[in-house]
Amino acid sequence: MYKIMFVDDELSMRNLLKRILSDHGYAYRSTADGDEAVSLFERENPDLLILDVMMPDKSGLEVCKALRDKGAIVPIILLTAKGDITDKEAGFSVGADDYMVKPFNPQELVLRIEAHLKRNERIAPKQQEDFVYVGDFEFDIKRCRVSIGDKRCDFTRKEFQILLLLANHEGEVFTREQLIEAVWGEEFVGETSSLPVFIRRIREKIEAEPSRPKHLQTAWRSGYRFVR
């Protein structure tokens, strides 16, 4: 049985999520406190985490960043009352995997949870090697870190997965839809609006001139490719 953890300061939301998740067979843990969330996560070791962004003491963004800094690799979904691209970029920049705007459709939330859990299972067995080398690029699988010569760059999990996928198929063009399906899962194909945010952030980390990328290139009207 998968265990889902939810952090939200509103009791009504915690009760709602408990009912939704319990009805679908998930074990459920929750807390109202962002500060308590990190220690509860470490005690309970959930398979997926849902965080409300706006909390009075420690925000969901801060909790997400704290857990990623500690090496947490489980999928993290953010819930928020706002859903513009700036808010999404803030969430993705601290390592969130997905973003849902309140009020949300309970069935859609369940579908997203299922998709992330399945995707996590598919990815995990493939990541058996500790390091992957492509030209001057050294990929540290466990730490989501890339070294290029003397330069070392830390990535969010999704940024790392995108770059590693492209590097493992050097020169091959991936469309936005193919990248979304490979990294997020086929359930998310069609939701490509956030992908350019990830591409830009990757380029800022690996390129000498992000506006004129040498390694993570755009194939005009096609998609993206990696060149060492």
ABEGO torsion letter per residue (X at the ends): XBBBBBBBABAAAAAAAAAAAAAAGBBBBBBABAAAAAAAAAAAGBABBBBBABBAABBAAAAAAAAAAAGBABBBBBBBABABAAAAAAAAAAGBABBBBOBBBAAAAAAAAAAAAAAAAAAAAABABABBBBEABBBBAAAGBBBBEABBBBBBAAAAAAAAAAAABBGBBBBAAAAAAAAAEAAABGBAAAAAAAAAAAAAAABABAABBAABBBBBGAEBBBBX
